[in-house]
Amino acid sequence: MAPLLEARNEGIRPMYVVEAHAAYLILSVGLTAWVALTLSRNGRIFLVDAFGGHRELADSVNHLLVVGFLLINVGFAATALKYGDRPTDAATALEVVSTKVGLVLLVLGMMHFFNLWVISKVRRRARLRDLKPPVAPEEITEVVPGYAR
């Protein structure tokens, strides 16, 4: 069994693997935290508007969105650490780290657009709820007994 493991790991220097993993984690978690902070700070005004000016509710939802965003994206970055090539030299270490960080950035972008889509749906519903009828009703009809809606 030992020769099989040696053949599989031939040419891999543990130093490059550990350094590449460390760089990947530092970059991924740092970028995720920066994006979460930026979205939280700049998205607050949209949430306040979507919740009809209720600042406490908007701030609470904003905080929950940040926590969920961080959990999903840091969890993804940690899980993705295991997958991909193992670097054998400095060049492949850079390629592995850039590929993995690029994947994390794509996931961050998709999460951002998903959050925007959800917030726009909430905002649209809130605005429709506040609309007045285009024409004042002329009469009110009675409900017919036994008639199912």
Beta strands, then each sheet from edge to edge (+ up, - down):
end
